[in-house]
Amino acid sequence: MEHTSEEESEISDSEIDEYKDKIYAQLRLRSQKLKVQYGEKIFRCPLCLGKRKQDYNVKDLLQHASGIGAAQKRKPRVRAAHLALAEYVKNDLGSSLEPSLQLAIVEYKPPKIEQEKFVWPWMGILVNLPADLMDTNFVRESEHMLKSQLSRFRPCEVTVLLDSKGQTDHSIIKFAEDWTGFKDALAFENHFIVEQYSKTDWNRRNCKMDDLYGWLARSDDYNSHGTIGEHLRKIGVLKSVGDREHERTERIAHFTRQIEEKNKHLQELELKHNQTAMKLESMMKDKDRMVEEHNEKIRKMQEDARWNSSKIVEDNQRLQQELKTRREQAIRRHKQLEELARKSNIDRAKVEAEKEKNANENVLLDLATLKHKKAREELRQLLKKHEQEKEDAFRRQYKLEEDLTSKQNLEMELAQLRGKLEVMKHMGAEADTTSKEFDKVSEELKEKDEQLEAMESANQALIIVERRTNDELEQAKKELIQGLQQIQVTRSTIGVKRMGVLDGKAFVAACKKKEGNGVSKKNAKYDVEATLVLSKWEDEIKQPDWHPFKVIDVDGQTKEIVREDDEKLQALKEELGQEAHDVVVKALLEMNEYNPSGRYPVPVLWNFKENRRAPLDEAVAYILKQWKASKNKRTYFS
């Protein structure tokens, strides 16, 4: 049995030279697998180890390798390997050869069929059609009949041709365009050669006219005159087997390049997908962290609210108990006085005065009790309303967070599905399973889009509710500011400050100090002039066309500061000094921060103790604390 290189796949005739060079290189390495020489004059063929004859001399081994290498009936792999062995014996073992033996090598020549021109798509020619197939009225039936008779050669199409006289005497058989079709066409021709009804037999003068003649269409048929040549030139071209092999190689190279480009694009898509997934994962982590921080803040606010509520209730109970105690004391004192009046003969007028005073005090205590009950009921209703509003706000906030999480998860799924669809589009629908999976992913993407649209609508409604709540909070903030402005007292930690207003006292003092050469003077003339200058600069900072600011970068963030080279500010500094200049700059910065578009002063809640803006919850907590402190100082209400 011949050695076939460990079950390797078969090669074509065009690959013989390449495979021969490969085996020749392995023989020159003198490996144990392809060992040739086993003694001084003993040689073996490493490619035919299963043969009965094992040992050869140099001459016989060369004849053996050359004979098998030139045998066309052998497989291309076997021929190529033995040609390599013959070349190895001739070149590497040549010192042992006689000159006459060097002529025994048979050179390999490619088969002639590779250069021979055929009509492509592969065509067969049938002539001498029988009389029952030559009826011009039943051409289609004749074609179907011929195709049925030749079914073992698997023809794709049968065409019966009409000559110039409208007679049918020949037919064109069309085979598949691939190598299977060429194999069928060769089998078609070999059948007629074996039966001696080939083209050569037809061209003889004394040919038999009793049956069909057929052959494979070649260049002479293609270039011939008559109906056959015209039809072949109309539907086909001349190509050799080598041409088709070259086209096949080019197509393979083209498809290989396309596959490489597709793979490169797929890698880019996978990279983008991985980057998107990493970004989404980072966003989800940030979102979880923000939600946790928000929940912690909410929990702290709830604890503070519970503590304040319990503190208010405890204070109310303590005040009620104090009122009850004082009432009991007054009753006991009244009884003591009555008892004293009965037992002793003291001044009645004094006793009556004491009793009247005690009665008045009881009336006041009763009124205080009623007012306290009313205030406690109002406070209870206020706390209840506050708790309800707080719970509603918490529920809306939780709903928004939950919808945001669902939306982000849905957007992540949509991004993954779109990436998967993009990958599948570039891979192409190569199988039914790929097409079904593509349809399934498209349906999932459509459903996810519908879910996202519904969630967007619900989220929009929640955002509207949240904006309405924010508007209510803003309105409450405005009312709180107005209330504090009406009852503004000195030395208050939390109050209202108008931002963007010149500090009149500091500005006037700076002006008077500048006019008095460094000494503040108390003079009506200086006061009037300073007031006029103050009014002038109050109008100046409200002008929208004056914008003495520039943008700088601080630690990667932009910030607006006052330009020191502004002409107006430079003139103010030279005229009234550095202190007046600083007062105007401070007002400009406040105006630019709190109301840059309106350019007019705005009131804000302010923590005067820490010199900063006070948030709404801090202001409310401070006012409640002050209210409770003032209530604890009183023993009754008048």
C-alpha positions as CSV (number, residue, x, y, z in Angstrom):
1,M,0.0,0.0,0.0
2,E,1.4,3.5,-0.9
3,H,2.2,6.0,1.8
4,T,0.1,9.1,1.6
5,S,1.6,11.4,4.2
6,E,-0.5,10.5,7.2
7,E,-4.0,10.8,5.8
8,E,-3.4,14.3,4.4
9,S,-5.9,15.8,1.9
10,E,-5.4,15.3,-1.8
11,I,-3.7,18.0,-3.9
12,S,-4.5,19.2,-7.4
13,D,-2.2,19.0,-10.5
14,S,-1.4,22.6,-10.2
15,E,0.1,21.9,-6.7
16,I,2.5,19.1,-7.7
17,D,5.6,21.3,-8.0
18,E,5.0,22.9,-4.6
19,Y,4.5,19.5,-2.9
20,K,7.5,18.0,-4.7
21,D,9.8,20.8,-3.3
22,K,8.4,20.1,0.2
23,I,9.1,16.4,0.1
24,Y,12.5,17.0,-1.5
25,A,13.4,19.3,1.4
26,Q,12.3,16.6,3.9
27,L,14.4,14.0,2.1
28,R,17.5,16.2,2.3
29,L,17.1,16.4,6.1
30,R,17.7,12.6,6.2
31,S,15.0,12.1,8.9
32,Q,14.0,8.6,10.1
33,K,10.6,9.0,8.6
34,L,11.9,9.4,5.1
35,K,15.0,7.4,5.3
36,V,16.4,6.1,1.9
37,Q,19.8,4.5,2.5
38,Y,20.1,1.5,4.8
39,G,23.6,0.3,3.9
40,E,26.4,1.0,1.5
41,K,24.4,-0.3,-1.5
42,I,21.0,-0.9,0.0
43,F,18.2,1.6,-0.6
44,R,14.5,1.6,0.1
45,C,11.6,3.7,-1.1
46,P,10.3,5.5,2.1
47,L,7.0,6.2,0.2
48,C,6.1,2.6,-0.6
49,L,7.0,0.8,2.7
50,G,4.0,-1.6,2.2
51,K,5.3,-3.1,-1.0
52,R,6.6,-6.6,-1.1
53,K,9.9,-5.6,-2.6
54,Q,11.8,-3.5,0.0
55,D,15.4,-3.3,-1.1
56,Y,16.7,-1.6,-4.2
57,N,20.0,-0.6,-5.7
58,V,20.5,2.9,-6.9
59,K,19.5,2.1,-10.5
60,D,16.3,0.3,-9.5
61,L,15.3,2.9,-7.0
62,L,15.7,5.7,-9.6
63,Q,13.7,3.6,-12.2
64,H,11.0,3.0,-9.5
65,A,10.7,6.7,-8.5
66,S,10.8,8.0,-12.1
67,G,8.1,5.5,-13.3
68,I,5.6,6.3,-10.6
69,G,6.3,10.0,-11.0
70,A,5.4,9.9,-14.7
71,A,2.3,7.7,-14.3
72,Q,-0.8,9.8,-15.0
73,K,-3.1,7.2,-13.4
74,R,-1.4,7.8,-10.0
75,K,-2.8,10.4,-7.6
76,P,-1.1,13.8,-7.8
77,R,0.3,13.5,-4.2
78,V,1.9,10.1,-5.0
79,R,3.4,11.4,-8.2
80,A,4.8,14.5,-6.6
81,A,6.4,12.6,-3.8
82,H,8.1,10.1,-6.2
83,L,9.3,12.9,-8.4
84,A,11.0,14.5,-5.3
85,L,12.6,11.1,-4.5
86,A,13.9,10.7,-8.1
87,E,15.4,14.3,-7.9
88,Y,16.9,13.4,-4.5
89,V,18.5,10.2,-5.9
90,K,19.8,12.1,-9.0
91,N,21.2,15.1,-7.1
92,D,22.2,13.8,-3.7
93,L,23.1,10.2,-4.5
94,G,24.5,11.1,-8.0
95,S,28.1,9.9,-7.2
96,S,26.8,6.3,-7.1
97,L,25.1,6.5,-10.5
98,E,26.4,5.6,-13.9
99,P,26.2,8.2,-16.7
100,S,23.7,6.1,-18.6
101,L,21.3,6.0,-15.7
102,Q,21.0,9.7,-15.6
103,L,18.9,9.5,-18.8
104,A,16.3,7.3,-17.2
105,I,14.6,10.1,-15.3
106,V,11.3,10.9,-16.9
107,E,10.5,14.6,-16.6
108,Y,7.0,15.5,-15.4
109,K,4.8,17.4,-17.9
110,P,1.5,18.9,-17.0
111,P,-1.4,17.3,-18.8
112,K,-2.4,19.0,-22.0
113,I,-6.0,19.5,-20.8
114,E,-4.8,22.5,-18.7
115,Q,-4.0,24.5,-21.8
116,E,-6.8,23.3,-24.0
117,K,-9.6,25.8,-24.6
118,F,-13.2,24.8,-23.8
119,V,-16.5,26.7,-24.1
120,W,-17.5,28.0,-20.7
121,P,-20.1,27.5,-19.3
122,W,-19.2,23.9,-20.1
123,M,-21.1,22.8,-23.2
124,G,-21.7,19.5,-25.0
125,I,-22.7,19.1,-28.6
126,L,-25.2,16.5,-29.9
127,V,-25.6,15.8,-33.7
128,N,-27.5,13.4,-35.8
129,L,-30.8,13.7,-33.8
130,P,-33.3,10.9,-34.5
131,A,-36.3,11.7,-36.7
132,D,-38.8,11.7,-33.7
133,L,-36.8,14.6,-32.1
134,M,-36.6,16.8,-35.3
135,D,-40.2,18.0,-35.4
136,T,-40.0,21.8,-35.2
137,N,-43.5,21.9,-33.8
138,F,-42.5,20.0,-30.6
139,V,-39.1,21.6,-29.8
140,R,-39.8,21.8,-26.1
141,E,-40.9,18.2,-25.9
142,S,-37.7,17.2,-27.7
143,E,-35.5,19.1,-25.3
144,H,-37.2,17.5,-22.3
145,M,-36.8,14.1,-23.9
146,L,-33.1,14.6,-24.5
147,K,-32.5,15.9,-21.0
148,S,-34.2,12.8,-19.6
149,Q,-32.1,10.5,-21.8
150,L,-28.9,12.3,-20.6
151,S,-29.9,12.6,-17.0
152,R,-27.0,10.5,-15.7
153,F,-24.7,13.4,-16.9
154,R,-26.8,15.9,-15.0
155,P,-27.3,18.5,-17.7
156,C,-28.7,21.9,-16.6
157,E,-30.3,22.8,-19.9
158,V,-30.8,21.3,-23.4
159,T,-31.3,23.5,-26.4
160,V,-32.3,22.2,-29.8
161,L,-31.0,24.4,-32.6
162,L,-32.7,25.3,-35.9
163,D,-30.6,25.8,-39.0
164,S,-31.3,28.4,-41.7
165,K,-33.9,26.2,-43.3
166,G,-35.8,25.7,-40.0
167,Q,-34.6,22.1,-39.6
168,T,-33.4,20.6,-36.3
169,D,-30.3,18.3,-36.6
170,H,-28.2,19.2,-33.5
171,S,-28.5,20.2,-29.9
172,I,-26.4,22.1,-27.3
173,I,-26.1,20.5,-23.8
174,K,-25.3,23.0,-21.0
175,F,-23.7,21.7,-17.8
176,A,-23.1,23.4,-14.4
177,E,-20.5,26.1,-14.4
178,D,-18.4,24.6,-11.5
179,W,-15.9,21.8,-11.5
180,T,-18.7,19.3,-11.0
181,G,-20.2,20.4,-14.2
182,F,-16.8,20.0,-16.0
183,K,-16.6,16.5,-14.6
184,D,-20.0,15.7,-15.9
185,A,-19.1,17.2,-19.3
186,L,-16.0,15.0,-19.5
187,A,-18.1,11.9,-18.6
188,F,-20.5,12.9,-21.3
189,E,-17.7,13.0,-23.9
190,N,-16.0,9.9,-22.7
191,H,-19.3,8.0,-23.0
192,F,-19.4,8.8,-26.7
193,I,-15.7,8.0,-27.2
194,V,-16.1,4.6,-25.6
195,E,-19.2,3.9,-27.8
196,Q,-17.2,5.2,-30.9
197,Y,-19.7,8.0,-31.5
198,S,-17.3,10.9,-30.8
199,K,-16.4,13.9,-32.9
200,T,-13.6,12.0,-34.5
201,D,-16.0,9.2,-35.5
202,W,-18.5,11.8,-36.8
203,N,-15.9,13.4,-39.0
204,R,-15.1,10.2,-40.8
205,R,-16.7,9.9,-44.3
206,N,-18.1,6.4,-43.7
207,C,-19.6,7.2,-40.2
208,K,-22.6,5.3,-39.0
209,M,-25.8,7.4,-39.1
210,D,-27.8,5.2,-36.7
211,D,-27.4,7.0,-33.4
212,L,-26.5,10.3,-31.6
213,Y,-22.9,11.6,-31.8
214,G,-21.6,13.9,-29.0
215,W,-18.5,15.7,-27.7
216,L,-17.4,18.5,-25.5
217,A,-17.4,21.9,-27.1
218,R,-13.9,23.3,-27.7
219,S,-12.3,26.2,-29.5
220,D,-12.7,24.8,-33.0
221,D,-16.5,24.4,-32.4
222,Y,-16.6,27.9,-30.9
223,N,-14.9,29.5,-34.0
224,S,-16.8,27.3,-36.5
225,H,-19.3,28.7,-39.1
226,G,-22.9,27.8,-38.8
227,T,-25.6,27.5,-36.2
228,I,-23.5,25.8,-33.6
229,G,-20.6,28.3,-33.7
230,E,-23.0,31.3,-33.6
231,H,-24.9,29.8,-30.6
232,L,-21.8,29.1,-28.7
233,R,-20.3,32.5,-29.3
234,K,-23.6,34.0,-28.2
235,I,-23.9,32.2,-24.8
236,G,-20.3,31.3,-23.9
237,V,-16.6,32.2,-23.9
238,L,-13.4,30.2,-24.4
239,K,-11.5,29.3,-21.3
240,S,-9.0,26.7,-20.3
241,V,-8.9,24.7,-17.1
242,G,-5.9,26.8,-16.1
243,D,-7.9,30.0,-16.6
244,R,-10.8,28.7,-14.4
245,E,-8.2,27.6,-11.8
246,H,-6.7,31.1,-11.9
247,E,-10.1,32.7,-11.6
248,R,-10.9,30.4,-8.7
249,T,-7.6,31.4,-7.0
250,E,-8.4,35.1,-7.5
251,R,-11.9,34.6,-6.1
252,I,-10.5,32.8,-3.1
253,A,-8.0,35.6,-2.6
254,H,-10.8,38.2,-2.9
255,F,-13.0,36.4,-0.4
256,T,-10.0,35.9,1.9
257,R,-9.5,39.7,1.8
258,Q,-13.2,40.3,2.5
259,I,-13.1,37.9,5.4
260,E,-10.0,39.6,6.8
261,E,-11.8,43.0,6.5
262,K,-14.9,41.6,8.1
263,N,-12.9,40.1,10.9
264,K,-11.1,43.4,11.4
265,H,-14.4,45.3,11.5
266,L,-15.8,42.7,13.9
267,Q,-12.8,43.2,16.2
268,E,-13.4,47.0,16.1
269,L,-17.0,46.5,16.9
270,E,-16.1,44.2,19.8
271,L,-13.7,46.8,21.0
272,K,-16.3,49.5,20.9
273,H,-18.8,47.1,22.5
274,N,-16.4,46.4,25.3
275,Q,-15.6,50.1,25.8
276,T,-19.4,50.9,25.9
277,A,-19.9,48.1,28.4
278,M,-17.1,49.5,30.6
279,K,-18.6,53.0,30.4
280,L,-22.0,51.7,31.3
281,E,-20.6,49.7,34.2
282,S,-18.8,52.8,35.5
283,M,-22.0,54.8,35.2
284,M,-23.9,52.2,37.1
285,K,-21.3,52.2,39.9
286,D,-21.5,56.0,40.1
287,K,-25.3,55.8,40.1
288,D,-25.3,53.3,42.9
289,R,-22.9,55.4,44.9
290,M,-25.1,58.5,44.4
291,V,-28.2,56.6,45.3
292,E,-26.5,55.3,48.5
293,E,-25.4,58.8,49.4
294,H,-28.9,60.2,48.7
295,N,-30.5,57.5,50.8
296,E,-28.1,58.2,53.6
297,K,-29.0,61.9,53.5
298,I,-32.7,61.0,53.5
299,R,-32.3,58.7,56.5
300,K,-30.5,61.5,58.4
301,M,-33.3,64.0,57.5
302,Q,-35.9,61.5,58.7
303,E,-34.1,61.0,62.0
304,D,-33.7,64.7,62.5
305,A,-37.5,65.3,61.7
306,R,-38.5,62.5,64.1
307,W,-36.2,64.0,66.8
308,N,-37.7,67.5,66.3
309,S,-41.2,66.2,66.4
310,S,-40.7,64.2,69.6
311,K,-38.9,67.3,71.1
312,I,-41.9,69.5,70.3
313,V,-44.4,67.0,71.7
314,E,-42.3,66.7,74.9
315,D,-42.1,70.5,75.3
316,N,-45.9,70.7,74.9
317,Q,-46.5,68.1,77.5
318,R,-44.1,69.8,79.9
319,L,-45.8,73.2,79.4
320,Q,-49.2,71.5,79.9
321,Q,-48.0,69.9,83.1
322,E,-46.6,73.3,84.3
323,L,-50.0,75.0,83.7
324,K,-51.8,72.2,85.5
325,T,-49.4,72.5,88.5
326,R,-49.9,76.3,88.7
327,R,-53.7,75.9,88.5
328,E,-53.6,73.5,91.4
329,Q,-51.4,75.8,93.4
330,A,-53.8,78.7,92.8
331,I,-56.8,76.5,93.9
332,R,-54.9,75.5,97.1
333,R,-54.0,79.1,97.8
334,H,-57.6,80.1,97.3
335,K,-58.8,77.5,99.8
336,Q,-56.1,78.5,102.3
337,L,-57.2,82.1,102.1
338,E,-60.9,81.2,102.7
339,E,-59.9,79.0,105.6
340,L,-57.8,81.8,107.0
341,A,-60.7,84.3,106.7
342,R,-63.0,82.0,108.6
343,K,-60.5,81.4,111.4
344,S,-59.2,84.8,111.9
345,N,-60.6,88.3,111.9
346,I,-58.2,89.8,109.5
347,D,-58.6,92.7,107.1
348,R,-61.4,91.6,104.7
349,A,-60.3,94.1,102.1
350,K,-56.9,92.6,101.9
351,V,-58.3,89.1,101.6
352,E,-60.7,90.2,98.9
353,A,-57.9,91.8,97.0
354,E,-55.8,88.6,97.2
355,K,-58.8,86.6,96.1
356,E,-59.5,88.9,93.2
357,K,-55.8,88.7,92.3
358,N,-55.9,85.0,92.5
359,A,-59.1,84.8,90.4
360,N,-57.5,87.0,87.8
361,E,-54.5,84.8,87.7
362,N,-56.7,81.8,87.3
363,V,-58.5,83.5,84.4
364,L,-55.1,84.2,82.8
365,L,-54.1,80.6,83.3
366,D,-57.3,79.4,81.7
367,L,-56.7,81.6,78.7
368,A,-53.1,80.5,78.5
369,T,-54.3,76.9,78.6
370,L,-56.8,77.5,75.8
371,K,-54.2,79.2,73.7
372,H,-51.7,76.5,74.4
373,K,-54.2,73.8,73.4
374,K,-55.0,75.7,70.2
375,A,-51.3,76.2,69.4
376,R,-50.6,72.5,70.1
377,E,-53.4,71.5,67.8
378,E,-52.2,73.8,65.1
379,L,-48.6,72.4,65.6
380,R,-49.9,68.9,65.4
381,Q,-51.7,69.6,62.2
382,L,-48.7,71.3,60.8
383,L,-46.4,68.4,61.7
384,K,-48.9,65.9,60.2
385,K,-49.0,67.9,57.0
386,H,-45.3,68.2,57.0
387,E,-44.9,64.4,57.5
388,Q,-47.4,63.7,54.7
389,E,-45.6,66.1,52.3
390,K,-42.3,64.6,53.3
391,E,-43.5,61.0,52.7
392,D,-45.0,62.1,49.3
393,A,-41.7,63.7,48.4
394,F,-39.8,60.6,49.5
395,R,-42.2,58.4,47.4
396,R,-41.7,60.5,44.4
397,Q,-38.0,60.5,44.9
398,Y,-37.9,56.7,45.3
399,K,-40.1,56.4,42.2
400,L,-37.8,58.6,40.2
401,E,-34.7,56.7,41.3
402,E,-36.4,53.4,40.5
403,D,-37.4,54.6,37.1
404,L,-33.9,56.0,36.5
405,T,-32.4,52.6,37.4
406,S,-34.8,50.8,35.1
407,K,-34.2,53.2,32.3
408,Q,-30.4,52.9,32.6
409,N,-30.7,49.1,32.7
410,L,-33.0,49.2,29.6
411,E,-30.6,51.5,27.8
412,M,-27.7,49.1,28.6
413,E,-29.7,46.2,27.2
414,L,-30.6,48.2,24.1
415,A,-26.9,49.1,23.5
416,Q,-26.0,45.4,23.9
417,L,-28.7,44.3,21.4
418,R,-27.8,47.0,18.9
419,G,-24.1,45.9,19.1
420,K,-25.2,42.3,18.6
421,L,-27.3,43.2,15.6
422,E,-24.4,45.2,14.1
423,V,-22.1,42.2,14.5
424,M,-24.7,39.9,12.9
425,K,-25.2,42.2,10.0
426,H,-21.5,42.2,9.2
427,M,-21.3,38.4,9.7
428,G,-24.2,37.9,7.2
429,A,-27.0,35.4,7.2
430,E,-25.0,32.3,6.4
431,A,-27.5,29.8,7.8
432,D,-31.1,29.6,8.7
433,T,-30.2,29.6,12.4
434,T,-28.3,33.0,11.9
435,S,-31.4,34.4,10.2
436,K,-33.7,33.2,12.9
437,E,-31.5,34.6,15.6
438,F,-31.3,37.9,13.7
439,D,-35.1,38.1,13.6
440,K,-35.3,37.2,17.3
441,V,-32.8,39.9,18.3
442,S,-34.7,42.5,16.1
443,E,-38.0,41.6,17.8
444,E,-36.3,42.0,21.3
445,L,-34.9,45.3,20.2
446,K,-38.3,46.5,19.1
447,E,-39.9,45.5,22.4
448,K,-37.1,47.2,24.4
449,D,-37.7,50.4,22.3
450,E,-41.4,50.3,23.1
451,Q,-40.6,49.8,26.8
452,L,-38.1,52.7,26.8
453,E,-40.7,54.9,25.1
454,A,-43.3,54.1,27.7
455,M,-40.8,54.6,30.5
456,E,-39.8,58.0,29.0
457,S,-43.5,59.1,29.1
458,A,-43.9,58.0,32.7
459,N,-40.6,59.6,33.6
460,Q,-41.7,62.9,32.0
461,A,-44.9,62.9,34.1
462,L,-42.8,62.4,37.2
463,I,-40.5,65.2,36.2
464,I,-43.4,67.5,35.8
465,V,-44.6,66.6,39.3
466,E,-41.1,67.1,40.6
467,R,-40.9,70.5,39.0
468,R,-44.3,71.5,40.6
469,T,-42.9,70.4,44.0
470,N,-39.8,72.4,43.4
471,D,-41.9,75.4,42.5
472,E,-43.9,75.0,45.7
473,L,-40.6,74.8,47.7
474,E,-39.4,77.9,45.9
475,Q,-42.6,79.7,46.8
476,A,-42.3,78.6,50.4
477,K,-38.7,80.0,50.4
478,K,-39.9,83.3,49.0
479,E,-42.6,83.6,51.7
480,L,-40.0,82.7,54.4
481,I,-37.7,85.4,53.1
482,Q,-40.6,88.0,53.2
483,G,-41.5,86.9,56.7
484,L,-38.0,87.2,57.9
485,Q,-37.6,90.7,56.3
486,Q,-40.7,91.9,58.2
487,I,-39.4,90.6,61.6
488,Q,-35.7,91.2,61.0
489,V,-33.9,91.6,64.3
490,T,-30.2,92.3,65.1
491,R,-27.8,89.6,66.2
492,S,-29.7,86.9,64.4
493,T,-27.7,83.9,63.2
494,I,-30.0,83.2,60.2
495,G,-31.6,86.1,58.3
496,V,-32.0,87.8,55.0
497,K,-29.2,89.4,53.1
498,R,-29.6,91.4,49.9
499,M,-26.8,90.3,47.5
500,G,-25.4,92.8,45.1
501,V,-26.0,95.8,47.4
502,L,-23.2,98.2,48.2
503,D,-22.2,98.3,51.8
504,G,-23.3,101.9,52.4
505,K,-21.5,102.4,55.8
506,A,-18.2,101.0,54.6
507,F,-18.4,102.9,51.3
508,V,-19.2,106.3,53.0
509,A,-16.5,105.7,55.6
510,A,-14.0,105.0,52.9
511,C,-15.0,108.1,51.0
512,K,-14.8,110.3,54.1
513,K,-11.4,108.8,55.0
514,K,-10.1,109.6,51.5
515,E,-11.4,113.1,51.6
516,G,-10.0,113.7,55.1
517,N,-6.5,112.4,54.1
518,G,-6.7,109.2,56.0
519,V,-8.8,110.5,58.9
520,S,-12.6,109.9,59.0
521,K,-14.3,113.2,59.6
522,K,-17.8,113.9,60.8
523,N,-19.0,116.7,58.5
524,A,-22.4,117.3,56.9
525,K,-20.6,118.3,53.6
526,Y,-18.6,115.0,53.5
527,D,-21.8,113.0,54.3
528,V,-23.7,114.6,51.4
529,E,-20.9,114.1,48.9
530,A,-20.3,110.5,50.0
531,T,-24.0,109.7,49.7
532,L,-24.0,111.1,46.2
533,V,-21.0,109.0,45.2
534,L,-22.6,105.9,46.8
535,S,-25.8,106.5,44.7
536,K,-23.8,106.9,41.6
537,W,-21.9,103.6,42.0
538,E,-25.2,101.8,43.0
539,D,-26.5,102.8,39.5
540,E,-23.2,101.8,37.9
541,I,-23.1,98.2,39.1
542,K,-26.7,97.8,37.8
543,Q,-25.8,98.7,34.2
544,P,-26.0,95.5,32.1
545,D,-23.5,96.8,29.5
546,W,-20.7,97.0,32.1
547,H,-19.2,93.6,32.6
548,P,-15.7,93.9,34.2
549,F,-15.1,90.1,34.5
550,K,-12.7,87.6,32.9
551,V,-12.7,83.8,32.9
552,I,-9.7,81.9,34.4
553,D,-9.0,78.2,34.9
554,V,-8.5,77.0,38.5
555,D,-7.7,73.3,39.0
556,G,-9.4,72.3,35.7
557,Q,-12.5,74.4,36.4
558,T,-13.5,77.8,34.9
559,K,-14.1,80.7,37.3
560,E,-15.0,84.4,36.7
561,I,-13.0,87.1,38.5
562,V,-13.0,90.9,38.3
563,R,-10.6,92.4,35.9
564,E,-8.1,94.5,37.7
565,D,-7.4,96.6,34.6
566,D,-11.0,97.8,34.2
567,E,-11.0,101.6,33.5
568,K,-13.9,102.4,35.8
569,L,-12.5,100.4,38.7
570,Q,-9.0,101.9,38.2
571,A,-10.5,105.4,38.2
572,L,-12.5,104.6,41.4
573,K,-9.4,103.3,43.1
574,E,-7.4,106.4,42.2
575,E,-10.3,108.7,43.2
576,L,-11.6,107.1,46.5
577,G,-8.9,104.6,47.5
578,Q,-8.5,100.8,47.9
579,E,-11.3,100.4,50.5
580,A,-14.1,101.9,48.3
581,H,-12.7,99.9,45.4
582,D,-13.0,96.7,47.4
583,V,-16.6,97.5,48.5
584,V,-17.7,97.9,44.8
585,V,-15.8,94.7,43.7
586,K,-17.5,92.7,46.5
587,A,-21.0,93.9,45.3
588,L,-20.1,93.1,41.7
589,L,-19.1,89.6,42.6
590,E,-22.3,89.0,44.5
591,M,-24.4,90.4,41.7
592,N,-22.6,88.3,39.1
593,E,-23.1,85.1,41.3
594,Y,-26.7,85.5,42.4
595,N,-28.3,87.6,39.6
596,P,-26.0,88.0,36.5
597,S,-28.8,88.4,34.0
598,G,-31.1,90.9,35.9
599,R,-28.3,93.0,37.5
600,Y,-30.4,94.0,40.5
601,P,-30.0,93.0,44.2
602,V,-31.8,89.8,45.3
603,P,-32.6,88.7,48.9
604,V,-31.2,85.3,50.0
605,L,-31.2,83.4,53.2
606,W,-27.9,84.0,54.9
607,N,-26.0,82.5,57.9
608,F,-24.4,85.7,59.4
609,K,-22.4,83.7,62.0
610,E,-20.6,81.6,59.4
611,N,-20.9,84.3,56.6
612,R,-22.4,81.9,54.0
613,R,-25.6,81.2,52.2
614,A,-28.1,79.2,54.4
615,P,-30.2,76.4,52.8
616,L,-33.9,76.3,53.3
617,D,-33.9,73.3,55.8
618,E,-31.3,75.0,57.9
619,A,-33.3,78.2,58.1
620,V,-36.5,76.3,59.0
621,A,-34.7,74.4,61.7
622,Y,-33.2,77.6,63.2
623,I,-36.6,79.3,63.3
624,L,-38.2,76.3,65.0
625,K,-35.4,76.3,67.5
626,Q,-35.8,80.0,68.2
627,W,-39.6,79.6,68.6
628,K,-39.2,76.8,71.1
629,A,-36.6,78.7,73.0
630,S,-38.8,81.8,73.3
631,K,-41.8,79.6,74.3
632,N,-39.7,78.0,77.1
633,K,-38.9,81.4,78.6
634,R,-42.7,82.2,79.2
635,T,-44.8,80.6,81.9
636,Y,-48.1,81.7,80.5
637,F,-49.4,83.6,77.5
638,S,-50.9,87.1,77.9
